[in-house]
Amino acid sequence: MKYWLYFLVITSIILLVTLAGMFIVFKEQYTLLESSRDTLLQQNTELLEETIFQSNEITRLQDQIQELQERLGDEIDKFDELEDRVKDSLETVETFKKLSETDPQLLQKYSKVYFLNEHYSPKDLETIDHNHVLSPKQLKIKEQVAPFLDELLEEAQDDDIDLQILSAYRSFGIQATIKQNYVLTYGATAANTFSADQGYSEHQLGTTVDFTTKDVGGELSRFQTTEAYEWLLDNAYKYGFTLSYPENNAYYQFEPWHWRFVGKELAKDLHRNDQHFYDLDQRKLNTYLIGIFDD
């Protein structure tokens, strides 16, 4: 009995010592875990604070970027506005330059309205290809008009239209001689219905031609009945030419042979609106001057 008692006491002591050891170990581990937890919490807090700081920094940078983008947009708008103003200025300069190099007489109304003096002569006259001229004499046209006239004549030829030129540029003096001969032959009243006085003829501009055919020749009263005249009515505007004196005009008798170069833009507008050159007022005509030789 005594030994069992000793055994139980010793066993109990061992058990208590073991339990005490385990408690100490567990306590140390718990303390270590608490320390690790606190460390992790501290690190997590620091990381959160850093994240918040970075987020605020990103927001600040985004605001700066947006502000810079807005400022950049404003600068681009200012640049575009400046560029447009520069372009407008250059276009204005180019317009003035182009106008200064364009004869202001080219779209004036010279049929008993405006007067060209005896010293006026168009610059750079060019001889018309003799293949398109009815007579062997040389006829001249303003150099800048020549390409448009050549294109018209070539297109007519391609369409099997017999189209010849009877008259083109006339000087002040030649027109005076022609008019004087008409007056002597028909009298002043009759002559004034079909012939311009010197200084009032569109031919002096060097932009006007009288068309005919080999068959009609100089009998221009017959030109109205030709295919060539019908072709001109349908096509001449495409090359910048318009009929100056249609039926019932206020200046001269009907002249189906007499065609004046006014530029493609004006000729097309007149054709589209079923109008004639002298139907427009001078201010309106002047707006077409700058582009008279544009293709």
C-alpha positions as CSV (number, residue, x, y, z in Angstrom):
1,M,0.0,0.0,0.0
2,K,2.8,2.3,0.9
3,Y,4.6,1.7,-2.4
4,W,1.5,2.4,-4.4
5,L,1.2,5.7,-2.6
6,Y,4.8,6.5,-3.4
7,F,4.2,5.6,-7.0
8,L,1.1,7.8,-7.3
9,V,2.9,10.7,-5.7
10,I,5.9,10.4,-7.9
11,T,3.7,9.9,-11.0
12,S,1.6,12.9,-10.0
13,I,4.8,15.0,-9.6
14,I,6.1,13.9,-13.0
15,L,2.7,14.7,-14.5
16,L,2.6,18.1,-12.9
17,V,6.2,18.8,-14.1
18,T,5.3,17.7,-17.6
19,L,2.2,19.8,-17.6
20,A,4.1,22.7,-16.3
21,G,6.7,22.3,-19.0
22,M,4.0,22.1,-21.6
23,F,2.3,25.2,-20.2
24,I,5.6,27.1,-20.4
25,V,6.1,26.0,-24.0
26,F,2.6,26.8,-25.0
27,K,2.9,30.2,-23.3
28,E,6.1,31.0,-25.1
29,Q,4.5,29.9,-28.4
30,Y,1.4,32.0,-27.7
31,T,3.6,35.0,-26.8
32,L,5.5,34.4,-30.0
33,L,2.2,34.2,-32.0
34,E,1.0,37.4,-30.3
35,S,4.3,39.1,-31.3
36,S,4.0,37.8,-34.8
37,R,0.4,39.0,-34.9
38,D,1.3,42.4,-33.7
39,T,4.1,42.6,-36.3
40,L,1.8,41.5,-39.1
41,L,-0.8,44.0,-37.9
42,Q,1.9,46.7,-37.9
43,Q,3.1,45.7,-41.3
44,N,-0.5,45.6,-42.6
45,T,-1.2,49.0,-41.1
46,E,2.0,50.4,-42.7
47,L,1.1,48.8,-46.0
48,L,-2.4,50.2,-45.9
49,E,-1.0,53.6,-45.1
50,E,1.4,53.3,-48.0
51,T,-1.4,52.2,-50.3
52,I,-3.5,55.1,-49.2
53,F,-0.6,57.4,-49.8
54,Q,0.1,55.9,-53.2
55,S,-3.6,56.2,-54.1
56,N,-3.6,59.8,-53.1
57,E,-0.5,60.3,-55.1
58,I,-2.0,58.6,-58.1
59,T,-5.1,60.8,-57.8
60,R,-2.9,63.9,-57.6
61,L,-1.0,62.8,-60.6
62,Q,-4.2,62.1,-62.5
63,D,-5.5,65.5,-61.7
64,Q,-2.2,67.0,-62.9
65,I,-2.4,64.9,-66.1
66,Q,-6.0,66.1,-66.7
67,E,-5.0,69.7,-66.1
68,L,-2.0,69.3,-68.5
69,Q,-4.3,67.7,-71.1
70,E,-6.8,70.6,-70.7
71,R,-3.9,73.1,-71.1
72,L,-2.6,71.2,-74.0
73,G,-6.1,71.2,-75.6
74,D,-6.3,74.9,-75.1
75,E,-2.8,75.4,-76.7
76,I,-3.8,73.2,-79.6
77,D,-7.0,75.2,-80.1
78,K,-4.9,78.4,-80.0
79,F,-2.5,76.9,-82.5
80,D,-5.3,75.8,-84.8
81,E,-6.8,79.2,-84.6
82,L,-3.4,80.8,-85.3
83,E,-2.9,78.4,-88.2
84,D,-6.3,79.3,-89.7
85,R,-5.5,82.9,-89.4
86,V,-2.2,82.4,-91.1
87,K,-3.9,80.4,-93.8
88,D,-6.5,83.1,-94.2
89,S,-3.8,85.7,-94.4
90,L,-1.9,83.7,-97.0
91,E,-5.0,83.1,-99.0
92,T,-5.8,86.8,-98.8
93,V,-2.3,87.7,-100.0
94,E,-2.5,85.1,-102.7
95,T,-5.9,86.4,-103.8
96,F,-4.6,90.0,-104.0
97,K,-1.5,88.7,-105.9
98,K,-3.7,86.8,-108.3
99,L,-6.0,89.8,-108.8
100,S,-3.1,92.1,-109.3
101,E,-1.9,89.8,-112.1
102,T,-5.3,89.5,-113.7
103,D,-6.5,92.0,-116.3
104,P,-9.5,93.8,-114.6
105,Q,-11.0,94.5,-118.0
106,L,-11.7,90.8,-118.8
107,L,-15.2,90.7,-117.4
108,Q,-16.3,94.3,-118.0
109,K,-19.4,95.0,-120.1
110,Y,-18.0,96.6,-123.2
111,S,-21.1,96.6,-125.5
112,K,-22.1,100.2,-125.3
113,V,-21.4,100.2,-121.6
114,Y,-17.7,100.5,-120.8
115,F,-15.0,101.9,-123.1
116,L,-11.6,100.5,-123.9
117,N,-9.2,103.3,-125.1
118,E,-7.1,103.1,-128.2
119,H,-4.0,102.2,-126.1
120,Y,-5.4,99.1,-124.6
121,S,-4.0,95.8,-125.9
122,P,-4.1,92.5,-124.1
123,K,-0.7,91.1,-123.1
124,D,0.7,87.9,-124.5
125,L,-1.4,87.4,-127.5
126,E,-0.9,84.0,-129.2
127,T,-1.5,82.9,-132.8
128,I,-4.3,80.5,-133.2
129,D,-3.5,77.2,-134.9
130,H,-4.1,77.8,-138.7
131,N,-5.9,74.5,-139.0
132,H,-8.8,76.0,-137.1
133,V,-8.8,79.3,-138.9
134,L,-11.0,79.7,-142.0
135,S,-8.9,82.2,-143.9
136,P,-5.1,82.2,-144.4
137,K,-4.6,85.3,-142.3
138,Q,-3.2,85.0,-138.8
139,L,-5.7,85.3,-135.9
140,K,-4.7,85.9,-132.3
141,I,-6.2,85.1,-128.9
142,K,-5.0,85.9,-125.4
143,E,-2.4,83.4,-124.4
144,Q,-4.3,82.3,-121.2
145,V,-7.5,81.7,-123.3
146,A,-5.7,79.6,-125.9
147,P,-5.7,76.3,-124.0
148,F,-9.4,76.5,-123.4
149,L,-10.1,77.4,-127.0
150,D,-7.8,74.5,-128.2
151,E,-9.7,72.1,-126.0
152,L,-13.1,73.2,-127.3
153,L,-11.9,72.9,-130.9
154,E,-10.4,69.5,-130.4
155,E,-13.5,68.2,-128.7
156,A,-15.7,69.6,-131.6
157,Q,-13.4,67.8,-134.1
158,D,-13.7,64.6,-132.1
159,D,-17.5,64.9,-132.4
160,D,-17.2,65.4,-136.1
161,I,-18.3,69.1,-135.9
162,D,-17.0,71.4,-138.5
163,L,-16.0,74.5,-136.5
164,Q,-13.7,77.3,-137.8
165,I,-12.7,80.7,-136.5
166,L,-13.5,83.6,-138.7
167,S,-12.3,86.4,-136.4
168,A,-10.6,86.8,-133.0
169,Y,-8.6,89.7,-131.5
170,R,-9.1,93.1,-133.1
171,S,-7.2,96.2,-132.2
172,F,-8.9,99.6,-131.5
173,G,-7.8,100.8,-135.0
174,I,-9.0,97.7,-136.9
175,Q,-12.4,97.9,-135.2
176,A,-12.6,101.6,-136.2
177,T,-11.9,100.7,-139.8
178,I,-14.5,97.9,-139.8
179,K,-17.1,100.1,-138.3
180,Q,-16.4,103.0,-140.7
181,N,-16.8,100.6,-143.7
182,Y,-20.1,99.3,-142.3
183,V,-21.4,102.9,-141.8
184,L,-20.4,103.7,-145.4
185,T,-22.1,100.6,-146.7
186,Y,-25.3,100.3,-144.5
187,G,-25.6,103.7,-142.9
188,A,-24.9,104.5,-139.2
189,T,-28.3,103.4,-137.9
190,A,-28.1,100.0,-139.5
191,A,-24.4,99.5,-138.7
192,N,-25.0,100.2,-135.0
193,T,-27.3,97.2,-134.8
194,F,-24.6,94.7,-135.6
195,S,-21.2,96.4,-135.2
196,A,-19.6,98.0,-132.1
197,D,-17.8,101.3,-132.2
198,Q,-14.1,101.2,-131.5
199,G,-13.4,100.8,-127.8
200,Y,-16.7,99.0,-127.2
201,S,-15.9,95.7,-129.0
202,E,-15.3,92.6,-127.0
203,H,-12.8,91.5,-129.7
204,Q,-10.4,94.1,-128.4
205,L,-10.1,92.1,-125.1
206,G,-8.5,89.2,-127.0
207,T,-10.9,86.8,-125.4
208,T,-13.6,86.7,-128.0
209,V,-14.0,84.7,-131.3
210,D,-16.4,84.6,-134.2
211,F,-17.1,80.9,-135.1
212,T,-18.2,79.7,-138.5
213,T,-18.0,76.6,-140.7
214,K,-16.3,75.9,-144.0
215,D,-19.7,75.7,-145.6
216,V,-21.0,78.9,-144.0
217,G,-17.8,80.9,-144.5
218,G,-18.4,84.6,-144.1
219,E,-22.2,84.3,-144.4
220,L,-22.7,84.4,-140.7
221,S,-26.4,84.8,-140.9
222,R,-26.5,81.1,-141.9
223,F,-24.5,79.9,-138.8
224,Q,-27.7,79.7,-136.6
225,T,-28.9,76.7,-138.7
226,T,-25.7,74.6,-138.4
227,E,-24.8,71.6,-136.2
228,A,-21.8,73.6,-135.1
229,Y,-24.1,76.3,-133.5
230,E,-26.1,73.6,-131.7
231,W,-23.0,71.9,-130.5
232,L,-21.7,75.3,-129.1
233,L,-25.0,75.8,-127.2
234,D,-24.6,72.4,-125.6
235,N,-20.8,72.4,-125.0
236,A,-19.1,75.8,-125.2
237,Y,-19.7,76.5,-121.5
238,K,-17.6,73.5,-120.5
239,Y,-14.6,75.4,-121.9
240,G,-15.5,78.8,-120.4
241,F,-17.2,80.4,-123.5
242,T,-20.6,82.0,-123.5
243,L,-22.8,83.5,-126.2
244,S,-22.6,87.3,-125.9
245,Y,-25.6,88.4,-128.0
246,P,-28.5,85.9,-127.9
247,E,-31.8,86.7,-129.4
248,N,-33.6,89.8,-128.1
249,N,-30.5,91.1,-126.3
250,A,-30.4,94.9,-125.6
251,Y,-27.2,95.7,-127.5
252,Y,-27.0,94.2,-131.0
253,Q,-28.8,91.9,-133.4
254,F,-28.7,88.2,-132.6
255,E,-25.1,86.9,-133.2
256,P,-24.9,83.1,-132.9
257,W,-21.3,83.2,-134.0
258,H,-20.0,85.6,-131.4
259,W,-18.6,83.8,-128.3
260,R,-16.7,85.3,-125.4
261,F,-14.4,83.6,-122.9
262,V,-15.5,84.3,-119.3
263,G,-14.0,81.4,-117.4
264,K,-15.4,78.0,-116.7
265,E,-17.1,78.9,-113.4
266,L,-19.1,81.8,-114.8
267,A,-19.9,80.1,-118.0
268,K,-21.2,77.0,-116.2
269,D,-23.3,79.2,-113.8
270,L,-24.8,81.1,-116.8
271,H,-25.6,77.8,-118.6
272,R,-27.1,76.2,-115.5
273,N,-29.3,79.3,-114.7
274,D,-30.2,79.9,-118.4
275,Q,-28.7,83.3,-118.2
276,H,-26.4,85.4,-120.4
277,F,-23.3,87.5,-119.6
278,Y,-25.1,90.8,-119.9
279,D,-27.9,89.6,-117.6
280,L,-25.7,90.0,-114.6
281,D,-24.7,93.2,-113.0
282,Q,-21.1,94.3,-113.0
283,R,-20.6,93.7,-109.3
284,K,-21.6,90.1,-109.6
285,L,-19.4,89.6,-112.7
286,N,-16.4,90.9,-110.8
287,T,-16.6,88.1,-108.3
288,Y,-15.7,85.7,-111.0
289,L,-12.6,87.5,-112.1
290,I,-10.1,85.9,-109.8
291,G,-10.8,82.4,-111.1
292,I,-11.3,83.3,-114.7
293,F,-8.4,81.1,-115.9
294,D,-8.9,78.3,-113.4
295,D,-9.3,74.9,-115.1
